[in-house]
């Protein structure tokens, strides 16, 4: 018995360590999902610092015994970011994996479907959530600028709520739409440039379809490229509430270069009057009363301004209009989101409020947006869902000038706004406080879809998409407050109301099937029908009884005017795409779309837009693999046709118009054939409205050759493309013989070409658990040229500028679009003999005037006279190239990101060139400047390259520093990040002091709204 007890004791002692270990072990279970909330089989789950590991099964599930020493599990999967999860006391885990940067398994959304990045055959660029959320942005436009090669975003000013101009691979039309198509959650919204309905915080990814192969599926709307926006959706097994806030203070980057010293201002004004031939009593600042308008105004002498006149006190007024007009605006942005899902239901709901004060007083912008995304699995084969966005915006105020003389006060001695005369409408404080200028918009956008999975390889999707909204602009100018009020019998008020409704039905089948081990095919075929209706009405009142109600009671106006319009047009489409893969190395994509539009004539209602693309995964070939150099090497080529229908409807029809004319006592309304448009240079009314039953689509033929390369297991990726786009059958207004009763008619005539190269680079330089560093950049060079315009070689475009008495922009065959037209110059005339020899006469030949060059004549040779024959192409506003560089660093809980954005080349026509500091450098006999002319109050400025300056710049676009707080002690907080961000921190440029060189597509600086420098403090918290 004793021996038995002894043997049991020894056995128990020997087994004790195992018993202790088993007592400390515990079993855990879990499920691994990809970024689309689908189970992820084959994921590796490791207990860190142990040898315990397992692999998830076909349903993404895993079960494992965790040793007592295990504190953290690590989950890895090829193409996904490694995820580490503290064990704590939890025994069941849901692991949601995210795609690794540059991963070939990235899912890229394209028209009517999605493909793996490695299987793309076209030129498609993508921005995922991680890239989108690193820096704060108030609009989608800001998210895109400088992020994607081939995409140029030009904001052209810092007004609150201002949109942007977006061009993909250059402009492809003269008079049709130049904007890319925007598709949100599969619904084609319309042209880009004003994406205010989308809250950037709601975006999951943005894809840009740049070539014809990827954009041809959208047919007649794909010529300018396509921007595909996918909003955030709930994920299975994940229920979150997140709150984001951003508080921003803005500052004027550079104060406008205006006269601040009244003595310098008055001295210049006197000199300009004398040089302009004024007699002594007409020189302004000599201490006398001078007639202005219907009254007399006292102008102090320069001695009085200096305080050196013994008989008069020093002039008491020196108003700093810049400090009065500009402020340090404060903006705020809040977003609250709830998302999540179960096996059958996924949801995402969000609300956003954004308030932006303008840099100019009384300017502001408010935006409210809400979004609902809901998807329900009705049966194993049927899924239904909806996406709804509701947005409301309000913009108010106007840009105010700051060039008013500092000797004038804001208020007169009676407390009223100071005016030098009854026609002095230049007091900016009066304009800010008295004028009403408010625009309110309401937009509803939604779709309802049902997806039927017929079998494992065939599914059908149908959707109803609706978009509707309205905008109301309220304007009111009190009695004699503006020139417009004066022209409208003393006061002016209006209400302009625009509404739209768009309904689209999409139906398409998708086949996704493997044929053996070597063949894989995906086919999409469908039909869509779209109806659009736009309405506009305007109510205008003149000569109101009083200003109390402003425009709220237009019935009190002495004269009332009414106008309204209605547009309806439909679009029907058949489309299809086939993707074929052989041996996972050779890829073929064929796309086609047939569009029929009511915008075009009976002879051309329908058009066909096909495309084809080939790609070769050369990196999968054994002889390439053996090199050990590439983790990816893919060569791509595509060619196809896309179209543009971006003109107003009814251009194929003869139209009747109406016009009001004054009989001497009353206004009469006349009706007749034709539409009265703008006036020509002679003031004659231009009449259009003659139909053209042969009018048809513009067609863009695109060739793209590209290569995608990856190195070091995709830690370095490079994409490069060369493209040629040729657009023919341009939609444009042609001047016709007045004997027809019309002056203009829409026709198809002309060609444009864009060609260029684009390069995108991304590198994960360091990728460790506690320290990561990535660098990215892009380079885009686009060359634009007008190839033909039918019978004409040149067409002037844009406004007629009074200061130079002509239009300054042209479309000229052989030249880039928007080319500048005028005289060439060679500095400043130094002697009268030099001016006469240059072919100038009169005042233009005097010393100190701009030296215009004689370059041509009636026989196309210099003739010794500077006249209209000497006007020629003098500049190109299109940049030579654009580029960007961004970097992101993370060390433990800290992160730092920076983005630089640059534009090289591109002329800017600077109507603001002669600022105060430059006038101080003007030509005088004692300062024979070769850069700036003399002061001359009666000079007739000519449109010339004197106004041109280099628009190159490099901007420190954004710097953001963040800290991720540890939230282990707060159970209901999953993550918390606070950050400090700076936008538009500094611009390296030789451009005019106080103005921004980014002035818009036309390249004309006529005093843009200043772009602020902004500092923001933000926080992102997830519960």
PEPEWO-V288689 format. One record per residue. OMEGA is omega in radians with two decimals (NA if undefined). NEAR is the number of other ideal C-beta (glycine too) atoms within 12 Angstrom. Layout:
omega=OMEGA near=NEAR
omega=OMEGA near=NEAR
This chain:
omega=3.12 near=7
omega=3.12 near=8
omega=-3.14 near=9
omega=3.13 near=10
omega=3.14 near=11
omega=-3.13 near=12
omega=3.13 near=13
omega=3.14 near=14
omega=3.13 near=14
omega=-3.14 near=13
omega=3.13 near=14
omega=3.13 near=15
omega=-3.13 near=14
omega=-3.12 near=12
omega=-3.03 near=15
omega=3.13 near=14
omega=3.14 near=13
omega=3.13 near=14
omega=-3.14 near=14
omega=3.14 near=14
omega=-3.13 near=18
omega=3.12 near=15
omega=-3.13 near=13
omega=3.13 near=15
omega=3.01 near=20
omega=-3.11 near=24
omega=3.06 near=18
omega=3.09 near=30
omega=3.13 near=25
omega=3.10 near=34
omega=-3.08 near=32
omega=3.12 near=39
omega=3.02 near=33
omega=-3.07 near=34
omega=3.06 near=34
omega=-3.14 near=28
omega=3.07 near=33
omega=3.13 near=22
omega=-3.06 near=27
omega=3.12 near=38
omega=3.07 near=19
omega=3.07 near=24
omega=-3.13 near=37
omega=3.14 near=26
omega=-3.07 near=41
omega=2.97 near=27
omega=-3.04 near=30
omega=3.11 near=25
omega=3.01 near=17
omega=3.10 near=23
omega=-3.11 near=13
omega=-3.12 near=27
omega=3.06 near=23
omega=-3.13 near=27
omega=3.14 near=21
omega=-3.10 near=32
omega=-3.09 near=20
omega=3.09 near=15
omega=-3.12 near=19
omega=-3.09 near=30
omega=3.02 near=26
omega=3.07 near=36
omega=3.12 near=21
omega=3.05 near=30
omega=-3.09 near=23
omega=3.07 near=35
omega=-3.13 near=26
omega=-3.11 near=18
omega=-3.09 near=17
omega=3.14 near=29
omega=-3.06 near=18
omega=2.99 near=25
omega=3.13 near=37
omega=-3.11 near=28
omega=-3.14 near=37
omega=3.07 near=25
omega=-3.10 near=33
omega=3.13 near=21
omega=-3.13 near=30
omega=3.07 near=30
omega=3.10 near=31
omega=-3.10 near=26
omega=3.09 near=32
omega=-3.06 near=22
omega=3.05 near=27
omega=-3.08 near=18
omega=-3.09 near=29
omega=3.11 near=17
omega=-3.09 near=11
omega=-3.14 near=18
omega=3.13 near=16
omega=-2.98 near=19
omega=2.96 near=31
omega=-3.05 near=30
omega=3.12 near=40
omega=-3.09 near=36
omega=3.09 near=39
omega=-3.14 near=29
omega=3.07 near=32
omega=3.12 near=32
omega=3.10 near=36
omega=-3.07 near=37
omega=3.09 near=33
omega=3.11 near=33
omega=3.07 near=27
omega=3.06 near=40
omega=-3.09 near=30
omega=-3.14 near=33
omega=3.05 near=36
omega=-3.10 near=43
omega=3.08 near=45
omega=3.08 near=40
omega=3.14 near=36
omega=3.11 near=28
omega=3.03 near=36
omega=-3.14 near=31
omega=-3.11 near=36
omega=-3.10 near=32
omega=3.12 near=38
omega=3.03 near=42
omega=-3.12 near=45
omega=3.12 near=52
omega=-3.11 near=52
omega=3.07 near=49
omega=-3.06 near=45
omega=2.99 near=44
omega=3.13 near=40
omega=-3.06 near=32
omega=-3.12 near=27
omega=3.12 near=29
omega=-3.08 near=32
omega=-2.98 near=32
omega=-3.12 near=33
omega=3.13 near=36
omega=-3.13 near=39
omega=3.10 near=42
omega=-3.14 near=41
omega=-3.10 near=41
omega=3.10 near=37
omega=3.12 near=39
omega=-3.14 near=34
omega=3.12 near=33
omega=-3.02 near=39
omega=-3.00 near=45
omega=3.10 near=37
omega=-3.06 near=41
omega=-3.00 near=41
omega=3.09 near=44
omega=3.14 near=39
omega=-3.13 near=48
omega=3.10 near=45
omega=3.13 near=49
omega=-3.12 near=39
omega=-3.07 near=40
omega=3.02 near=39
omega=3.08 near=35
omega=-3.07 near=30
omega=3.13 near=38
omega=-3.14 near=31
omega=3.11 near=39
omega=-3.09 near=35
omega=3.07 near=33
omega=-3.10 near=29
omega=3.02 near=35
omega=-3.14 near=33
omega=3.09 near=42
omega=3.08 near=43
omega=-3.11 near=50
omega=3.03 near=51
omega=3.11 near=43
omega=-3.04 near=42
omega=-3.12 near=49
omega=3.06 near=40
omega=-3.07 near=42
omega=3.06 near=31
omega=3.13 near=37
omega=3.07 near=34
omega=-3.05 near=39
omega=3.04 near=35
omega=3.07 near=51
omega=3.08 near=40
omega=3.11 near=41
omega=-3.11 near=40
omega=-3.13 near=41
omega=3.09 near=37
omega=-3.08 near=37
omega=3.08 near=39
omega=-3.09 near=41
omega=-3.02 near=42
omega=-3.04 near=35
omega=3.08 near=30
omega=3.08 near=40
omega=3.09 near=33
omega=-3.05 near=28
omega=-3.04 near=41
omega=-3.09 near=40
omega=-3.07 near=39
omega=3.03 near=45
omega=-3.12 near=41
omega=3.14 near=38
omega=-3.10 near=38
omega=-3.00 near=42
omega=3.07 near=42
omega=3.13 near=39
omega=3.03 near=36
omega=3.04 near=41
omega=3.10 near=43
omega=3.13 near=45
omega=-2.95 near=51
omega=-3.08 near=51
omega=-3.09 near=49
omega=-3.12 near=49
omega=-3.11 near=49
omega=-3.06 near=51
omega=-3.06 near=51
omega=3.10 near=50
omega=3.08 near=51
omega=2.92 near=48
omega=-2.99 near=45
omega=3.13 near=45
omega=-3.04 near=47
omega=-3.04 near=53
omega=-3.11 near=54
omega=-3.10 near=48
omega=-3.08 near=51
omega=3.04 near=47
omega=-3.10 near=50
omega=-3.12 near=42
omega=3.07 near=41
omega=-3.12 near=34
omega=-3.08 near=40
omega=3.10 near=39
omega=3.09 near=34
omega=-3.13 near=34
omega=-3.11 near=32
omega=3.10 near=31
omega=-3.10 near=26
omega=3.10 near=28
omega=-3.05 near=24
omega=2.91 near=28
omega=-3.13 near=25
omega=3.13 near=32
omega=3.12 near=27
omega=3.09 near=35
omega=-3.14 near=28
omega=3.12 near=39
omega=-2.97 near=27
omega=2.99 near=32
omega=-3.08 near=25
omega=-3.09 near=33
omega=3.07 near=25
omega=-3.07 near=29
omega=3.09 near=31
omega=3.10 near=27
omega=3.10 near=24
omega=-3.09 near=36
omega=-3.13 near=27
omega=3.11 near=36
omega=3.10 near=33
omega=3.10 near=26
omega=-3.10 near=22
omega=3.11 near=35
omega=3.11 near=28
omega=3.13 near=27
omega=-3.12 near=34
omega=3.11 near=32
omega=3.12 near=29
omega=-3.12 near=36
omega=3.10 near=35
omega=-3.14 near=29
omega=3.13 near=28
omega=3.13 near=29
omega=-3.13 near=27
omega=3.12 near=24
omega=3.11 near=27
omega=3.07 near=24
omega=-3.11 near=17
omega=3.01 near=22
omega=-2.98 near=10
omega=-3.08 near=12
omega=3.11 near=14
omega=3.04 near=21
omega=-2.91 near=28
omega=-2.93 near=35
omega=3.12 near=35
omega=3.04 near=27
omega=3.10 near=24
omega=3.01 near=19
omega=3.14 near=15
omega=3.13 near=23
omega=3.06 near=16
omega=-3.08 near=19
omega=-3.13 near=16
omega=-3.10 near=13
omega=3.11 near=16
omega=-3.10 near=13
omega=3.13 near=25
omega=3.07 near=22
omega=-3.09 near=31
omega=3.04 near=36
omega=3.14 near=28
omega=3.09 near=29
omega=3.11 near=22
omega=3.10 near=27
omega=3.12 near=34
omega=-3.06 near=23
omega=-3.09 near=18
omega=3.11 near=17
omega=-3.07 near=18
omega=-3.07 near=10
omega=-3.07 near=10
omega=3.08 near=18
omega=3.09 near=15
omega=-3.13 near=21
omega=-2.95 near=30
omega=-2.99 near=17
omega=2.97 near=24
omega=-3.02 near=26
omega=3.06 near=28
omega=-3.07 near=26
omega=3.14 near=35
omega=-3.13 near=29
omega=3.14 near=21
omega=-3.03 near=27
omega=-3.08 near=36
omega=-3.09 near=35
omega=3.02 near=25
omega=-3.02 near=20
omega=3.14 near=32
omega=-3.14 near=24
omega=-3.14 near=36
omega=-3.06 near=28
omega=-3.13 near=36
omega=3.07 near=27
omega=3.08 near=36
omega=-3.05 near=28
omega=2.99 near=36
omega=3.13 near=26
omega=3.14 near=35
omega=-3.14 near=30
omega=3.04 near=31
omega=-3.13 near=18
omega=-3.08 near=22
omega=-3.04 near=20
omega=3.04 near=25
omega=-3.06 near=33
omega=2.99 near=31
omega=-3.13 near=41
omega=-3.10 near=31
omega=3.04 near=38
omega=-3.09 near=28
omega=2.97 near=37
omega=-3.13 near=27
omega=3.11 near=38
omega=-3.12 near=28
omega=2.99 near=37
omega=3.11 near=32
omega=3.07 near=38
omega=3.11 near=43
omega=-3.10 near=40
omega=3.13 near=28
omega=3.07 near=30
omega=3.13 near=37
omega=-3.12 near=31
omega=3.08 near=37
omega=3.12 near=30
omega=3.03 near=37
omega=3.08 near=28
omega=3.03 near=40
omega=-3.06 near=29
omega=3.05 near=41
omega=3.02 near=32
omega=-3.08 near=37
omega=3.10 near=28
omega=-3.09 near=34
omega=3.05 near=23
omega=-3.07 near=22
omega=3.04 near=16
omega=3.10 near=13
omega=-3.06 near=13
omega=-3.03 near=17
omega=3.09 near=21
omega=3.10 near=25
omega=-3.14 near=25
omega=3.12 near=34
omega=3.01 near=29
omega=-3.09 near=41
omega=3.06 near=31
omega=3.06 near=41
omega=-3.07 near=28
omega=3.07 near=39
omega=3.11 near=28
omega=3.07 near=37
omega=3.11 near=29
omega=-3.10 near=33
omega=3.09 near=29
omega=3.13 near=33
omega=3.09 near=31
omega=-3.10 near=29
omega=3.13 near=36
omega=3.14 near=27
omega=-3.08 near=37
omega=-3.12 near=25
omega=-3.12 near=34
omega=-3.10 near=37
omega=3.14 near=31
omega=-3.14 near=34
omega=3.13 near=36
omega=3.06 near=28
omega=-3.08 near=27
omega=3.06 near=18
omega=-3.05 near=18
omega=3.13 near=9
omega=3.13 near=9
omega=3.07 near=9
omega=3.10 near=17
omega=-3.09 near=26
omega=3.06 near=25
omega=3.12 near=30
omega=3.14 near=28
omega=3.13 near=20
omega=3.09 near=18
omega=3.07 near=19
omega=-3.13 near=27
omega=-3.02 near=28
omega=3.12 near=26
omega=-3.03 near=33
omega=3.12 near=37
omega=3.09 near=30
omega=3.14 near=33
omega=-3.12 near=37
omega=-3.04 near=31
omega=-3.03 near=22
omega=-3.01 near=28
omega=3.03 near=34
omega=3.08 near=31
omega=-3.07 near=34
omega=3.08 near=29
omega=3.12 near=32
omega=3.12 near=27
omega=3.04 near=32
omega=-3.10 near=27
omega=3.01 near=36
omega=3.13 near=27
omega=-3.11 near=39
omega=3.03 near=33
omega=3.10 near=36
omega=-3.08 near=28
omega=3.04 near=31
omega=-3.14 near=25
omega=-3.14 near=29
omega=3.03 near=22
omega=-3.05 near=22
omega=3.00 near=17
omega=-3.02 near=15
omega=-3.08 near=12
omega=-3.10 near=17
omega=3.04 near=22
omega=-3.11 near=28
omega=-3.14 near=25
omega=3.05 near=32
omega=-3.10 near=27
omega=2.98 near=31
omega=-3.11 near=27
omega=-3.11 near=36
omega=3.10 near=28
omega=3.12 near=35
omega=3.13 near=28
omega=3.08 near=32
omega=3.08 near=27
omega=3.13 near=29
omega=3.08 near=26
omega=3.10 near=28
omega=3.11 near=29
omega=3.00 near=31
omega=3.04 near=36
omega=-3.13 near=36
omega=-3.07 near=31
omega=3.02 near=27
omega=3.14 near=30
omega=-3.11 near=36
omega=3.06 near=31
omega=3.10 near=17
omega=3.10 near=26
omega=3.13 near=32
omega=3.13 near=23
omega=-3.13 near=17
omega=3.02 near=29
omega=3.00 near=24
omega=3.13 near=27
omega=-3.01 near=38
omega=3.06 near=37
omega=3.14 near=46
omega=2.98 near=35
omega=3.10 near=34
omega=-3.04 near=30
omega=3.08 near=26
omega=3.11 near=27
omega=3.13 near=26
omega=3.04 near=29
omega=-3.09 near=24
omega=-3.13 near=32
omega=-3.07 near=26
omega=3.04 near=36
omega=3.11 near=26
omega=3.08 near=37
omega=3.12 near=27
omega=3.07 near=32
omega=3.04 near=28
omega=3.07 near=31
omega=3.12 near=28
omega=-2.97 near=26
omega=3.01 near=20
omega=3.09 near=17
omega=-3.04 near=16
omega=-3.09 near=11
omega=-2.99 near=10
omega=-2.99 near=14
omega=3.08 near=19
omega=-3.09 near=27
omega=3.01 near=26
omega=-3.11 near=35
omega=3.06 near=27
omega=3.09 near=35
omega=-3.08 near=28
omega=-3.13 near=32
omega=3.08 near=26
omega=3.10 near=38
omega=-3.03 near=25
omega=3.08 near=37
omega=-3.12 near=25
omega=3.08 near=31
omega=3.10 near=25
omega=3.09 near=27
omega=3.09 near=22
omega=3.06 near=23
omega=-3.12 near=22
omega=3.06 near=24
omega=-3.07 near=27
omega=3.09 near=32
omega=3.11 near=35
omega=3.03 near=29
omega=-3.13 near=27
omega=3.12 near=34
omega=3.05 near=19
omega=-3.05 near=17
omega=-3.00 near=27
omega=-3.05 near=15
omega=-3.06 near=20
omega=-3.09 near=29
omega=-3.10 near=34
omega=3.10 near=20
omega=-3.08 near=19
omega=3.14 near=30
omega=3.14 near=15
omega=-3.14 near=22
omega=3.09 near=32
omega=3.11 near=22
omega=3.12 near=24
omega=3.13 near=26
omega=-3.12 near=27
omega=3.01 near=22
omega=3.09 near=21
omega=-3.13 near=19
omega=-3.14 near=23
omega=3.06 near=19
omega=3.03 near=24
omega=3.05 near=21
omega=-3.08 near=28
omega=3.11 near=25
omega=3.08 near=39
omega=-3.02 near=27
omega=2.89 near=39
omega=-3.10 near=26
omega=3.11 near=39
omega=3.10 near=33
omega=3.06 near=42
omega=3.05 near=30
omega=3.14 near=40
omega=3.12 near=30
omega=3.09 near=33
omega=3.07 near=23
omega=3.14 near=17
omega=-3.13 near=23
omega=-3.05 near=27
omega=-2.98 near=26
omega=3.10 near=38
omega=3.06 near=29
omega=3.06 near=44
omega=-3.09 near=31
omega=3.08 near=43
omega=3.06 near=31
omega=3.03 near=42
omega=-3.10 near=29
omega=3.02 near=41
omega=-3.04 near=30
omega=3.07 near=35
omega=3.12 near=29
omega=-2.97 near=40
omega=-3.03 near=38
omega=-3.09 near=25
omega=-3.12 near=18
omega=-3.03 near=14
omega=-3.13 near=29
omega=-3.03 near=26
omega=3.04 near=26
omega=-3.04 near=39
omega=-3.06 near=27
omega=3.13 near=40
omega=3.03 near=30
omega=3.10 near=44
omega=3.13 near=32
omega=3.08 near=44
omega=3.06 near=30
omega=-3.14 near=42
omega=3.06 near=26
omega=-3.07 near=34
omega=-3.14 near=25
omega=3.11 near=32
omega=3.12 near=26
omega=-3.10 near=19
omega=-3.07 near=10
omega=3.03 near=13
omega=3.12 near=22
omega=-3.10 near=17
omega=3.12 near=10
omega=-3.14 near=14
omega=-3.06 near=12
omega=-3.01 near=18
omega=2.87 near=29
omega=3.00 near=30
omega=2.99 near=37
omega=-3.12 near=30
omega=3.11 near=39
omega=-3.07 near=30
omega=3.01 near=40
omega=-3.14 near=30
omega=3.06 near=42
omega=-3.14 near=31
omega=-3.11 near=43
omega=2.98 near=40
omega=-3.04 near=53
omega=3.12 near=50
omega=3.08 near=46
omega=-2.99 near=46
omega=2.99 near=36
omega=3.14 near=33
omega=3.08 near=30
omega=3.05 near=27
omega=3.14 near=29
omega=3.11 near=39
omega=-3.03 near=31
omega=2.94 near=23
omega=-3.03 near=22
omega=3.04 near=27
omega=3.10 near=18
omega=3.10 near=25
omega=3.11 near=22
omega=3.11 near=22
omega=3.11 near=19
omega=-3.05 near=15
omega=-3.09 near=12
omega=-3.05 near=10
omega=3.12 near=7
omega=-3.13 near=6
omega=3.02 near=10
omega=3.06 near=19
omega=3.11 near=13
omega=3.12 near=16
omega=3.12 near=16
omega=3.09 near=15
omega=3.13 near=18
omega=3.11 near=21
omega=3.14 near=28
omega=3.12 near=32
omega=-3.12 near=25
omega=-3.12 near=22
omega=3.09 near=20
omega=3.09 near=14
omega=-3.07 near=18
omega=3.13 near=16
omega=3.14 near=8
omega=-3.12 near=9
omega=-3.14 near=13
omega=3.11 near=20
omega=-3.09 near=24
omega=3.06 near=29
omega=3.08 near=31
omega=3.08 near=32
omega=-3.06 near=34
omega=3.09 near=27
omega=-3.05 near=33
omega=3.13 near=20
omega=-3.12 near=20
omega=-3.10 near=38
omega=-3.08 near=36
omega=2.81 near=42
omega=-3.12 near=46
omega=3.11 near=38
omega=3.08 near=47
omega=-3.01 near=31
omega=3.01 near=48
omega=3.13 near=30
omega=3.04 near=47
omega=-3.06 near=27
omega=3.10 near=37
omega=3.07 near=29
omega=-3.10 near=42
omega=3.05 near=31
omega=-3.11 near=35
omega=3.05 near=23
omega=3.11 near=21
omega=3.09 near=22
omega=3.04 near=32
omega=3.04 near=25
omega=3.11 near=27
omega=3.13 near=39
omega=3.00 near=31
omega=-3.14 near=39
omega=-3.13 near=28
omega=2.94 near=43
omega=-3.05 near=30
omega=2.99 near=42
omega=3.07 near=30
omega=3.09 near=48
omega=3.14 near=32
omega=-3.14 near=44
omega=-3.11 near=30
omega=-3.08 near=36
omega=3.05 near=43
omega=3.14 near=40
omega=3.08 near=34
omega=3.13 near=37
omega=3.06 near=29
omega=-3.11 near=26
omega=-3.08 near=23
omega=-3.13 near=12
omega=3.13 near=16
omega=3.10 near=7
omega=-3.09 near=19
omega=3.14 near=19
omega=3.09 near=30
omega=-3.03 near=26
omega=3.09 near=31
omega=3.08 near=34
omega=3.11 near=40
omega=2.95 near=33
omega=-3.03 near=39
omega=3.01 near=33
omega=-3.11 near=37
omega=3.06 near=30
omega=3.07 near=46
omega=2.95 near=33
omega=3.03 near=43
omega=-3.10 near=27
omega=3.08 near=38
omega=3.10 near=27
omega=-3.08 near=40
omega=3.04 near=30
omega=-3.09 near=40
omega=3.02 near=30
omega=-3.13 near=40
omega=2.98 near=28
omega=-3.01 near=31
omega=3.13 near=21
omega=-3.12 near=19
omega=3.11 near=24
omega=-3.06 near=14
omega=-3.07 near=16
omega=-3.05 near=14
omega=3.06 near=19
omega=3.10 near=28
omega=3.11 near=24
omega=-3.12 near=33
omega=3.10 near=26
omega=3.11 near=38
omega=3.09 near=30
omega=3.11 near=38
omega=-3.13 near=31
omega=3.04 near=41
omega=3.14 near=30
omega=3.09 near=39
omega=-3.05 near=27
omega=-3.12 near=38
omega=2.98 near=31
omega=-3.06 near=40
omega=-3.11 near=28
omega=3.04 near=27
omega=3.08 near=34
omega=-3.08 near=24
omega=-3.06 near=15
omega=3.06 near=23
omega=-3.08 near=18
omega=3.06 near=24
omega=3.06 near=32
omega=-3.10 near=26
omega=3.06 near=28
omega=-3.05 near=27
omega=2.97 near=21
omega=-3.05 near=20
omega=-3.04 near=25
omega=-3.06 near=15
omega=3.12 near=22
omega=3.02 near=28
omega=3.06 near=17
omega=2.93 near=26
omega=-3.01 near=29
omega=-3.11 near=42
omega=-3.11 near=38
omega=2.79 near=35
omega=-3.09 near=40
omega=-3.13 near=30
omega=-3.14 near=27
omega=-3.09 near=20
omega=3.08 near=30
omega=3.04 near=36
omega=3.12 near=42
omega=3.14 near=42
omega=3.13 near=36
omega=-3.05 near=45
omega=3.14 near=38
omega=-3.10 near=37
omega=2.97 near=38
omega=-3.11 near=30
omega=3.10 near=33
omega=3.06 near=26
omega=-3.03 near=26
omega=3.11 near=30
omega=-3.11 near=33
omega=3.13 near=26
omega=3.11 near=19
omega=3.13 near=19
omega=3.12 near=13
omega=-3.13 near=23
omega=-3.14 near=29
omega=3.12 near=22
omega=3.13 near=20
omega=3.14 near=34
omega=-3.14 near=27
omega=-3.11 near=32
omega=3.05 near=19
omega=-3.12 near=15
omega=-3.10 near=24
omega=-3.11 near=32
omega=-3.07 near=25
omega=3.05 near=31
omega=-3.14 near=31
omega=3.11 near=36
omega=3.14 near=42
omega=-3.12 near=43
omega=3.08 near=35
omega=-3.01 near=37
omega=3.01 near=31
omega=-3.08 near=29
omega=-3.10 near=29
omega=3.13 near=23
omega=-3.13 near=18
omega=3.13 near=13
omega=3.11 near=8
omega=3.06 near=11
omega=3.10 near=13
omega=-3.06 near=20
omega=3.11 near=17
omega=3.14 near=20
omega=3.06 near=24
omega=3.13 near=36
omega=-3.04 near=22
omega=3.10 near=22
omega=-3.07 near=21
omega=3.06 near=32
omega=-3.06 near=32
omega=3.04 near=28
omega=-3.06 near=30
omega=-3.11 near=32
omega=-3.10 near=37
omega=-3.11 near=32
omega=-3.12 near=44
omega=-3.10 near=39
omega=3.05 near=37
omega=3.06 near=24
omega=3.04 near=25
omega=-3.07 near=42
omega=3.08 near=33
omega=3.08 near=37
omega=3.09 near=29
omega=3.13 near=36
omega=3.14 near=29
omega=-3.14 near=35
omega=3.04 near=27
omega=3.05 near=29
omega=-3.08 near=19
omega=-3.09 near=16
omega=-3.07 near=20
omega=3.03 near=22
omega=-3.12 near=31
omega=3.08 near=28
omega=3.13 near=34
omega=3.09 near=32
omega=3.02 near=38
omega=3.14 near=30
omega=-3.07 near=42
omega=3.04 near=34
omega=-3.13 near=42
omega=3.13 near=23
omega=-3.08 near=26
omega=3.13 near=40
omega=3.03 near=36
omega=3.03 near=44
omega=-2.95 near=42
omega=3.07 near=37
omega=3.12 near=29
omega=-3.00 near=32
omega=-3.06 near=34
omega=3.08 near=34
omega=-3.04 near=30
omega=-3.09 near=32
omega=3.10 near=23
omega=3.05 near=27
omega=3.07 near=31
omega=3.11 near=25
omega=-3.06 near=23
omega=3.10 near=33
omega=2.94 near=33
omega=3.08 near=25
omega=3.13 near=15
omega=3.13 near=9
omega=-3.06 near=20
omega=-3.10 near=21
omega=3.01 near=25
omega=-3.07 near=21
omega=-3.00 near=24
omega=-3.05 near=28
omega=3.12 near=39
omega=3.02 near=34
omega=-3.12 near=34
omega=-3.05 near=32
omega=-3.13 near=22
omega=-3.12 near=20
omega=2.99 near=27
omega=-3.13 near=21
omega=3.06 near=29
omega=3.05 near=33
omega=-3.03 near=38
omega=3.12 near=37
omega=2.99 near=34
omega=-3.11 near=35
omega=-3.02 near=35
omega=3.05 near=33
omega=-3.12 near=34
omega=-3.12 near=25
omega=-3.12 near=41
omega=3.04 near=25
omega=2.97 near=35
omega=-3.04 near=26
omega=2.93 near=35
omega=-2.96 near=26
omega=-3.09 near=41
omega=2.95 near=38
omega=-3.11 near=32
omega=3.10 near=38
omega=-3.07 near=28
omega=3.09 near=32
omega=3.11 near=23
omega=-3.09 near=23
omega=3.04 near=22
omega=-3.05 near=15
omega=-3.10 near=18
omega=-3.06 near=12
omega=-3.13 near=9
omega=-2.98 near=14
omega=-3.04 near=11
omega=3.10 near=14
omega=-3.14 near=22
omega=3.12 near=23
omega=3.13 near=25
omega=3.13 near=27
omega=3.02 near=33
omega=-3.08 near=25
omega=3.06 near=33
omega=-3.03 near=29
omega=3.07 near=39
omega=3.11 near=32
omega=3.11 near=39
omega=-3.02 near=35
omega=3.12 near=28
omega=3.11 near=22
omega=3.06 near=31
omega=-3.08 near=18
omega=3.03 near=29
omega=-3.07 near=16
omega=-3.09 near=34
omega=-3.13 near=33
omega=3.09 near=24
omega=-3.14 near=32
omega=-3.12 near=39
omega=-3.13 near=37
omega=3.11 near=43
omega=-2.94 near=43
omega=3.13 near=39
omega=-3.03 near=33
omega=-3.09 near=33
omega=3.14 near=37
omega=-3.07 near=41
omega=3.07 near=36
omega=3.13 near=34
omega=-3.13 near=28
omega=-3.09 near=28
omega=3.06 near=33
omega=-3.05 near=34
omega=3.11 near=42
omega=-3.04 near=38
omega=2.89 near=38
omega=-2.98 near=31
omega=3.02 near=39
omega=-3.03 near=28
omega=3.00 near=36
omega=-3.06 near=24
omega=3.09 near=37
omega=3.04 near=28
omega=3.13 near=34
omega=3.14 near=26
omega=-3.13 near=26
omega=NA near=21
